[in-house]
């Protein structure tokens, strides 16, 4: 077999994909990286499955956990119930 009949491996580069923002609101919703990311508008809401998708790409779960667009997991952060709140006299 001669070298001209062998397939030559070529590497192709693909442009890096950027997540398009789903937010079309003015002013725009908080980004997924900001501390107030949960204030973004709902894009999809599935209470029967226990999750919602916000327009900044954050998946918000009913246990208050979150999955950010970059794959980072935010642990649930439920507020303290009234039985655990201590009031000063």
C-alpha positions in Angstrom: 0.0 0.0 0.0 1.5 3.3 -1.0 1.3 6.5 1.2 -1.0 8.3 -1.2 -3.8 5.8 -0.6 -3.6 6.1 3.2 -6.0 8.4 4.9 -4.4 11.4 6.3 -5.6 12.5 9.7 -6.5 16.1 9.8 -7.5 17.9 12.9 -10.4 20.2 12.6 -11.0 22.9 15.0 -14.5 23.8 16.0 -15.4 27.2 17.3 -16.1 27.2 21.0 -19.8 27.3 21.7 -21.1 30.1 23.9 -24.3 29.7 25.8 -26.7 32.2 24.3 -28.6 34.1 26.9 -32.2 33.2 27.2 -33.0 36.5 28.9 -34.7 39.1 26.7 -35.8 41.3 29.5 -34.9 44.9 30.1 -33.1 45.4 32.4 -31.6 41.9 32.0 -32.0 39.3 34.7 -29.0 38.5 37.0 -26.4 36.2 35.5 -25.9 32.7 36.7 -22.7 33.8 38.5 -24.3 36.6 40.5 -25.4 36.2 44.1 -29.1 37.1 43.2 -29.3 34.5 40.3 -32.6 33.1 41.7 -34.3 36.4 40.8 -34.2 35.6 37.1 -37.5 35.0 35.3 -38.9 31.4 34.8 -38.5 29.9 31.4 -39.9 26.4 32.3 -41.6 25.3 35.5 -42.2 21.6 36.2 -43.4 21.2 39.8 -44.4 17.6 39.2 -40.7 16.9 38.6 -39.4 19.3 41.2 -37.4 21.7 39.0 -37.6 25.0 37.2 -35.4 26.6 34.5 -34.5 30.3 34.9 -33.7 32.5 31.9 -30.0 32.8 33.1 -29.7 29.0 32.5 -29.9 28.0 36.2 -31.8 24.9 37.1 -33.6 25.5 40.4 -34.8 22.5 42.3 -37.7 22.4 44.8 -35.3 21.5 47.7 -33.6 24.9 46.9 -30.5 23.2 45.3 -29.3 24.6 42.0 -27.4 23.4 39.0 -25.5 26.3 37.2 -24.9 26.3 33.4 -21.2 25.5 33.9 -22.1 22.3 35.9 -21.5 23.7 39.3 -23.8 22.3 42.0 -25.2 24.6 44.7 -26.3 22.7 47.8 -29.9 23.3 49.1 -30.1 26.3 51.3 -33.5 26.2 52.9 -34.4 29.0 55.3 -34.7 28.1 58.9 -38.3 27.2 60.0 -40.2 29.1 62.6 -39.5 26.3 65.1 -35.8 27.1 64.9 -36.0 30.9 65.1 -34.9 32.4 68.5 -36.4 35.7 69.4 -34.8 38.1 71.9 -37.0 38.9 75.0 
